[in-house]
Amino acid sequence: MPARSIVDAARWAASGDEARAIVAAAFQQRLVADEEIDEVIARLPRVRRRALIVATAADAIGGSHSLSELDFPDLVRRAGLPLPTRQQIRYDSAGRRRYLDAYFAQWRVHVEIDGGQHLDPAHAWADLRRQNALWIEGERVLRFPSWALRSRPDEVVAQLRAALRAASWPG
């Protein structure tokens, strides 16, 4: 039962961040279905990091599949900004399904959170093509490296707030 193994690995992890990464990776790799983590937790009387595991699973079900994507909604919430839709499905010009990390639909503002894989030239070029396509359609796109969410959260929030205001957010 993979869900039980995921819960065990998360509760035995060396840190909370490591536990969150384990749970998020399980959803990203489709090793568990939406309700499986909660079902395992419900059957176990005592689980170290119970609340953290449950909250991370809920965020992963909502579309956050990396630590930086898990951190983003909390950052937005703490800043008093409106919450985005996460992992918004969009179809590109070739009809392929794409996912936007965070989308503030009312203001047509997208946020992409780039991990290390986005530094690969082929990956970076694909990212830029998608960003250009969104811009051509009249959307606003912000890109942040994942490290900035932890190391420079005030700058991330300031840029996001400015983009939302430029798009007529009244806040």
N, C-alpha and C positions, 0 to 999 in steps of 0.2 A: 504494500500500500504506500505509494509515493507521498501522499499527504502526511501520513504519520512520520515518515522519514524527514520530511521538510520541517515539520513542527519540532521534532527532536533536534535536528541540526540547528535550528534557530534558537532553541532554548539553551543549547550547549555552546553557542557561539561565544567568542571571546569578548564581543562588544555588542551594543545595541545596533550600531551601524552594520556590523557583520550580519546580525540576525535579520535586519531589514533587507540587506542585499540577497540573502538566501531566499527569503520569501518572494521578493520581487523577481528574482531569476527564475523561480519555479513557475510563476505565472507567465513570464516572458517566453520561456521555453515550452509552455503549454504542458507542463508535467502534472498540473493540478487544474481542476475545474473550479468555477466560482465558489461553490459552497463547501468544497472538501476540507479546507483548512478549518473553517468554523465547526464542521461536524467532528473533526478530530479533537479540537479544543473542548468542545462540549462534553466529550466522553472522558476527558482526563480531569481528575479532581484538582490537581495542582500542576501548574505549568509556569515555570520561570519565564518572565517576559510575556505573559498572557496578553495583556493589553496592547503591547507593542506589536505582537504577532497578528492579533486581530485587526488592529488599525492598519498595519501594512498590507494585509490581505485585502481589506476594504479599498485601500488606495490602488492596489494592483488591479482589482476587479474594475475600478474606475478608469484604468488605463495607464497608470504610472508603472513603468517597468524598469526603472533605474533609480538609484538613490537620489540623483539630482531631480528627476521627475517626481519622486516622492516628496522632496523638500520644497518644490516650487509652490504647491497649494498652501502650505504652511506660511511661507514667506509672503504670499499674496494676502492671506487672511490677516496676518499680523500687521500688515501695512494698511489695512482697511480698504483694500481695493476689491472690486467685484471678482467673484470666482469665475474662472474660465471653464469651458468644456474641455475635458482632456481626451487625447487620442481621437479627435474629431476625424471622421472618415471623409475623404475627399477623393474624387476621381480626376486623374490627370488627363491631358489631351489625348493620350493613347487609350484611355479607358481603364487604366490600372488603378487599383485601390491604393490610396496613400493615407497616412495618419499624421495629423498635426498634433504636436505635443500639447499645446494649449491654445484655445481659440476663444477670444472674446467676441462672439458673433455680432452682438448689437453694435459694436464699434469696428468690426472687421479688422481686428488686431490679432495677429498670430504671434506666438512665442515658440521658438525652437530652441531646445536645450541640447547642445552639442557635446558629446563625450569624445574621448580620444580617437575613436574610429573615424570621426569627421575630419581628421587631419590628413587621412589618406587622400592623395590627389583625385582618384576616381570617385571616391565618396564625396569629397568636397565639391567636385564639379557637378555631380548629381544634385547635391543640396542647392547649389547656386542656380541650376536650371529650374528646380522647383520653386525657389524663392522668386526668380525672375517671372515665372508664369503667374504666381500669385500677385506680384506687383502689377503686371500687365492687366490683370483683372480688377485692379483698384484696391487691393488689400494692402495692409501695413504688416510688415514682417520684422520682428525683432529676433536676433540670434544672440544667445549667451553661451559661453563655454560653461560646462558643468561646474568647474572650479569656482567660477564667479559667484554662484549662488551661495557658497559657503564663505568665500574669502572677501567678497565685495558685495554683500547683499544690499547695502544702501544704494550703490550705483545701479544695481539691477532694478530696484524698486523705483528709483528716480527716473530711469529711462522708461520703464513701463508706465508709470504715472503720466509722464510727458506724452507718450504715444496715445494713451487713452484720452487725455485732455485734448490733444490735437484732433482726435476723432470724435469730439463732442461729448465725452464723458463729463458730467457736471461736477464730479468730486474734486 
